[in-house]
Amino acid sequence: MSSNPEFHLATKNQLQHIKDGLNKISPQIWSCLGDESINIYVRYNKFAEIYLVPTQMERKLRLIRDLKCIKHTGLYFGFLKGIEFLLSLEGAEFILNTCKKKKNIPIAVITVSEDASKSFLYGNSLKPEQFIHSPNSLNRKDVFFVFNPHNRFIGIGYIYKRQDQTELRNLVDYGYYIRRGF
């Protein structure tokens, strides 16, 4: 990973890693992104940060000679940790508002009880008995968008299985910002 914080268009390999990560959520998300007037940019920090930049901002970006001075622009979509793409909360909201609402792309969702939603917002994992609604089949490493009983998006989790134990592990949640003091 480069220490150069310069903004640049994502490479072909980076795009493939992002696509592979999104396919774990829904294989239709990538085509939904292709329908939008956006480009995917990368900025190196600790990890390769991924940003969705509207095409109308392209001209402004080209006017900036020193792209190293850009901290972020567009929508923070997630990051690449090695070759693994991890979606941000902002990226998840974008998918919910653009792909799920406008284009009716199916997204895997788990709705949890009130107490479970509070626990999830503290960064905790949840047990299936804390789910109000979930798919019948919970496969290892499936990624889910997590909603509270009031149908509010609260975070992203994945299914962890070991022998007879199944749980929804917290990847990222809105409580993270509160815990960090933002």
N, C-alpha and C positions, 0 to 999 in steps of 0.2 A: 504494500500500500504506500503510495506516495505521500510525502509530507507537504506537497505543493497544494495549497488550497484553491487553485484556479478552477473556475467554473468551465465546464466543457460539455458538449453533447455526449450522451452516453455512447460507449463503443458497442459494436455488434455483440461482443461477449457479455458485456454488462446488461444489455437489453435482453439477451437470452436468459440470464440469471434472474432478472426481474420477472420475465414472462413465466419461468419455471415456478417461482415463488407464488405468483398470482394464480397459476393453474391449480395450486393446492387449495385455493379458496373457491374458485370457479373458472373453468377453462374459457368462459365467455368474456371475462373481464378484459383480457388483452385486446380483443376485437372492439370492445366498448371504448377503450382508451384510444384506439385507432380512429374512431369516429369523431373524437374531440379535436379541437384546434389547439393542440399542445405539442410541445417537444419535451423530451426527457433529458434533464441535465444532471451532472454529477459534480459534487464538490467534495474534495478529500479533507477530512478532519481526522478523527480517530478511526472512523470507518468511511466508506464511500457513501456520502449522503445523497439521496435521490430527490430531485425536485421536478414537479410538473410546471413547465413555463408556457404560458399562452403564446401562441405564434405572433400575436401583435406586439409582444415585448421583444421579439428578436432584433428588430431594428435598433432599439435602445441598447440592447446588450452589445451589438456590434460597434456602437459609438464609444463604448467604454474600452479604452485601450488596455488598461491594466485590470484584467478580470480577477486578479488576486485580491483586490480590495472588496469584492462582493462576498458578503457573509451568507446571504440567502436571497432568493427571489422566487416568485411563484408560490407553489404549494409544496410544503415538505411532505413527501410521499412515503419515505421510509429510508432504509439504508441497506447496504450490502455488507454482510459480515463474512468475509471470504467470498464464497460463491452463493451463500444463502441470503435471499432477500427477505427482510423483515419489514412489514407494513407498519406505518405510523398510525396514530389515532386520526390525524388529519387526512391521511390517505384512506383510511377506513371510512371516514365521513364522506369523502369524495366518492368512493365506490358506492356507498349507500345512497347518496343523493343523485348521482349521475347514472350509474349502471343499474342499480336495483329499482329506484323510483321511476326514472325516465324510460328505461329500456326493459324493465321487468326481468332482469337477469337473476336467476336464483342464487341466493347466498345462504350458506348454512348458518342457522341461528339457533341459539339456546336462550330461553327465557328462564330466569332464576327467581327464587322467592325474594321477598324484601330483605330478610336477614342475610341471605346468601349474597345479594347485591352489595350490601354493606361490607361483608367480608371480602368480596372480590375487589371492591374499591380500596381495600387495605392491602391488596397485592396477594391475597390468599388463593389457594386452589379450592375447588368445590367438588363435592361428591354428587353422583347422579340423583340421589334422593333430595337434593336441594334444587333440582330443576323443576320448573313448572311445565315447560314445553321443550321437547328436544326430539331429534330424529330417533327412530327405533334402533337404528344401528349407529353405534359410536365406535368408529375405527381408530386405531392407534395413529397418532399424529394428524388427525383431521383438525382443521382450523375452523373455529366458530366465532361469529360475531355475537357478543353477549349483551342481552337486554335485561333491564329490570322489569318488574311486573307492570310498570306504567308505560311499557313499550319505549323506553329511552335507552339508547345505545350507551353502554358503560365501558366497553373494552373488547379485547380480542383474547381468546384462549385456544388451547389445543388439548386434545385428548391424550392422556398418558395412561398406559396399561402395563400392569405387571402382575402376572399370575391372575388372581381373582380380584385385584384392585383396579378400579377405573376412576379417574378423576379428570376434571377440567383444570388444566394448569393455566395460570394467568401469564399472558405474554406482555400485555400493556393495558392500562386502564386509566380512566380520568382521575382517579385518586392519586396517581403518580405525581401530577402537577401540584396537588395540595401537599403531598408528603415532601416534595422538594422545595416548597415554598414559593412557587411561581404564582 
